Amino acid sequence: MGWDVVPVSSGLEALEQASSSEFGVILLDVMMPEMDGPTTFEKLREIPEASGTPVLLLTAKTQQSDLDAYEAAGVNGTIQKPFDPMTLGNQMAQALGWTE
């Protein structure tokens, strides 16, 4: 599966990009400068262009209570760190149920 990637360096930059472009999926790190991933996710849901876009969180916070909180917030899935950059695309597709 091929991905077109638009890298951003903060949650605020992610919000700017999401309000001006359409994306098939958004991957957010839980720990980001200026605004963390869960807060960015909440703000994304307020942007009409991004409100229905699937969002995955990348995290080293792997306690079940953290994962349950992300799921309860409506995040479409989590990818746990450390991860292999060579298989990240496949992990994303699997987390979204886009693979068999």
C-alpha positions as a Python dict, from the first residue, in 0.01 Angstrom:
ca = {
    (1, 'M'): (0, 0, 0),
    (2, 'G'): (138, 340, -97),
    (3, 'W'): (97, 651, 116),
    (4, 'D'): (137, 1018, 33),
    (5, 'V'): (280, 1174, 347),
    (6, 'V'): (245, 1534, 463),
    (7, 'P'): (478, 1575, 762),
    (8, 'V'): (406, 1836, 1027),
    (9, 'S'): (603, 1928, 1336),
    (10, 'S'): (328, 2007, 1587),
    (11, 'G'): (-37, 1965, 1670),
    (12, 'L'): (-108, 2323, 1565),
    (13, 'E'): (51, 2262, 1226),
    (14, 'A'): (-157, 1944, 1189),
    (15, 'L'): (-474, 2146, 1248),
    (16, 'E'): (-368, 2401, 986),
    (17, 'Q'): (-303, 2129, 729),
    (18, 'A'): (-625, 1945, 809),
    (19, 'S'): (-833, 2259, 757),
    (20, 'S'): (-684, 2325, 413),
    (21, 'S'): (-649, 1972, 267),
    (22, 'E'): (-827, 1638, 268),
    (23, 'F'): (-651, 1330, 399),
    (24, 'G'): (-733, 961, 392),
    (25, 'V'): (-592, 906, 741),
    (26, 'I'): (-411, 1114, 1003),
    (27, 'L'): (-133, 970, 1221),
    (28, 'L'): (-59, 1167, 1538),
    (29, 'D'): (208, 1109, 1796),
    (30, 'V'): (66, 1119, 2148),
    (31, 'M'): (359, 1339, 2262),
    (32, 'M'): (394, 1642, 2032),
    (33, 'P'): (510, 2001, 2080),
    (34, 'E'): (254, 2274, 2154),
    (35, 'M'): (-42, 2032, 2164),
    (36, 'D'): (-44, 1658, 2234),
    (37, 'G'): (-199, 1400, 2004),
    (38, 'P'): (-523, 1342, 2199),
    (39, 'T'): (-589, 1718, 2220),
    (40, 'T'): (-510, 1757, 1851),
    (41, 'F'): (-754, 1472, 1778),
    (42, 'E'): (-1031, 1652, 1971),
    (43, 'K'): (-964, 1974, 1777),
    (44, 'L'): (-960, 1784, 1445),
    (45, 'R'): (-1316, 1669, 1511),
    (46, 'E'): (-1420, 2037, 1516),
    (47, 'I'): (-1285, 2096, 1162),
    (48, 'P'): (-1550, 2002, 903),
    (49, 'E'): (-1290, 1890, 645),
    (50, 'A'): (-1127, 1655, 897),
    (51, 'S'): (-1417, 1551, 1120),
    (52, 'G'): (-1466, 1216, 945),
    (53, 'T'): (-1101, 1139, 872),
    (54, 'P'): (-972, 826, 1049),
    (55, 'V'): (-710, 911, 1313),
    (56, 'L'): (-443, 680, 1452),
    (57, 'L'): (-222, 755, 1751),
    (58, 'L'): (144, 658, 1771),
    (59, 'T'): (241, 604, 2133),
    (60, 'A'): (484, 461, 2384),
    (61, 'K'): (211, 491, 2648),
    (62, 'T'): (95, 132, 2625),
    (63, 'Q'): (-82, 81, 2955),
    (64, 'Q'): (-427, -61, 2896),
    (65, 'S'): (-589, 237, 3068),
    (66, 'D'): (-423, 472, 2815),
    (67, 'L'): (-527, 259, 2519),
    (68, 'D'): (-883, 235, 2655),
    (69, 'A'): (-897, 614, 2695),
    (70, 'Y'): (-786, 668, 2334),
    (71, 'E'): (-1049, 423, 2211),
    (72, 'A'): (-1320, 582, 2426),
    (73, 'A'): (-1229, 923, 2279),
    (74, 'G'): (-1300, 784, 1932),
    (75, 'V'): (-951, 733, 1795),
    (76, 'N'): (-959, 471, 1518),
    (77, 'G'): (-655, 283, 1647),
    (78, 'T'): (-313, 298, 1807),
    (79, 'I'): (31, 194, 1694),
    (80, 'Q'): (271, 123, 1972),
    (81, 'K'): (632, 239, 1986),
    (82, 'P'): (885, 124, 1908),
    (83, 'F'): (772, 60, 1552),
    (84, 'D'): (948, -42, 1233),
    (85, 'P'): (935, 244, 979),
    (86, 'M'): (951, -13, 698),
    (87, 'T'): (622, -171, 810),
    (88, 'L'): (444, 137, 946),
    (89, 'G'): (217, 167, 643),
    (90, 'N'): (107, -194, 681),
    (91, 'Q'): (51, -144, 1055),
    (92, 'M'): (-165, 159, 982),
    (93, 'A'): (-371, -28, 725),
    (94, 'Q'): (-414, -319, 966),
    (95, 'A'): (-517, -88, 1252),
    (96, 'L'): (-783, 62, 1026),
    (97, 'G'): (-904, -277, 904),
    (98, 'W'): (-794, -200, 549),
    (99, 'T'): (-618, -535, 508),
    (100, 'E'): (-739, -891, 508),
}
